[in-house]
Amino acid sequence: MKMNGLALIAVVVAAAAAAVRAGSLEKAVLSVVQSLPWGDIIDFGPFTDPVCPGAAFCPHPAPKMSYRPNIDVAVIALDPYSDKVVDVANIVLSRDYPSGRAVPLDSNMAATSVRFFKWDIDRYNGGEYDSKTGKLVRPKGWDSDPPRTSDDDLVRGREAAPLRFMAPFVCRLLLSVMMRWTDLV
């Protein structure tokens, strides 16, 4: 099954609309994230177009994803008549939270309980790989080798935050959808 970003957003938005009517946005969004077929996603790891699937070292058939993708789903439900906030939900999914994790939000709807890290493709893939041979050139661990530092932080001063999340690659951050609830209900 192929699932692109827009399909994921449509599923989450539909579930969120139903949840607003039922009164539990956070539980509904978490449930949708947990129910998606993550184990069916094909992932060539560090090698994508134009390297795989064409290079001789590319696995065939393509392997399933080893880890959950890094996804941060934030939903704000508005009252259709006044546009006031009715409910909010923020769910993160990553290898740290493979079943998804609800993120507590402060009074300003900010995720101050999360230490956000910059996207690091080598950390995600387990190191730097040679695109001609497929061999690991330099290993890099998810948490260590080298350890994360404040230079990895997107927001300074959250070293003691109880949750952590490596924000997805920057172009994925630009994929956002805003809808009025009156368009959904």
N, C-alpha and C positions, 0 to 999 in steps of 0.2 A: 504494500500500500504506500502510495506517495502522499506526503502531507507537506504542503508548503506553508509559508508564514501566513498568507491570507486565509487559507483554510483553517489554520489553528485559531486565528483571530475570530473568524466567523463562528466557529464552534464555541469559543469562550464567550463571545458576545451573546449568542443565543442562550447559552446556559445562564449567563448573568442576568439576562432579561427575565427568565423564568424564576431565578433565585430572588430577584427583587420583589416579585409578586409573592414568593413563598417566605421571604424574610431572612434568608441566610446566604448572602452573597459570597462570603469567604469560603464556606463549606462547599458551595456549588462550584466555584471556580477551581478549588483544590480537587474536587471530585472529577471534574472534566480533565484537568491536567493529568491526574492519575489514571484515567481510563483510556487515554490515547495509546495507540499501538507503537510505543517507542521501540520495542524489540524487533519491529519489522523494517526499521530504517536502515538502508544500505549506507556504509561509510567506508571509504578508502583510506581513512586515517589522514596522515599528512599529505597524501597525494590526491589532488583533484585535477580537473581539466587544466591544461592539456596533457598532463602526465598519465593519469589513470582515467579510463581503463586501458589505454593503448600500450603502455610500456611493458616490456617483457617481464619485469618483476612484479607487476600488479597481480593481486590475487584473483583467481577465477574459480568459482563465481565470487562476486563481490561479497565481502563479509558484512555481517550485521554490525550495527553500532556497538562499540564496547562500553561506552559510557553515555549517560544522559547528556543531551545538549544543555547549554546554559541558556535558560529562558527566565525572564522576569516579566510576569503578567500583572499589570496593575489595571484595576477596573474601578471606575467611579460611577455610581448610579445616581442619576438626577431625578428629582420629582418632575413629571412631565408638565406640570402646570406652573411651577414656580422656578424651575431650574436649580432648586436648592439640593445640596447633597443629601441623599437618603442613606447610602451605605457605601463603603469602600472595601476593597480587597486587594492584597498584594501577595502574590505567590511566586516563589523562586523554585526553580528546578535545576539541578546540576549534579555532578558526581558527589558533592557533599550532601545533597538532599535529593537522592534518586526517586523518592516517593513524593517529592514536592514538600514545601514548607511554607506555612502562612507566616508572613512578616508583620510583626506589630507596627502600627503606624502611630506617630505622635499626634498631638492636637492640630498640627499644621499639615497632616497627612503625609509626613515625611518618614522615610524608612531609616531613622537615625540609629536603629539597633543593628544595622548591617554595615560591615566593613566592605566597601566596594573596591575591587581590584580592577586595574586596566586589563583588557584582553591581551593574552599572551599565547599565541598559537603554538609556540614550542612547549610551553608548560602543558597546554591542553593535549598535545600529541605525544608527550613524553620525551621530547628532545627535538633537535634539528636533524633533518634527514637530507641526504644527497638525492636530488631529483633525477639524476642519471642512473644511479645504481640502486637506489632504495635503501641504502645502508644508513644506519644511525651514525651521525657525525659527532654529535655532542648531546649527551643525555641531559634532561632537565625534569625534575620531579614536580608533581602537582603542588606539594607543600614545601619541599626542601630541594636541595641540590640545584641551585642555591636557595637558601631560605628567602621568603618574601621580606621586603623592607618597605619603609614608608614611600620609597620611589615607585612602588607598585600600586599605591593607593590612588583612587579617583577622588576621594574626599579625605582631606587631612584630618587627623585628630580622632580617628575611630579605631585605634589599635586595640582597645579593650571591648569593642562591640561584640555581643554574644554570637552574632551570625556573620557569615562571610559569603561573598559572591563575586565571581569574576564576570564582569559585564561582557556581554557578547560583542563580537567584532563590530566596529563602529558603524558600518553601513546597515547592520541589522537594527541598530538603535534608531535609525531614521524611519524604520517601518512602523508607523503608528496610525491608528485609526480613531477618529472621534465620531461618535454618533449620538444623536439625541435619543433618549429613551422613547420619545413619542414616535420615532421612526420604527421602533421595535415592538411596541405594545399596542 
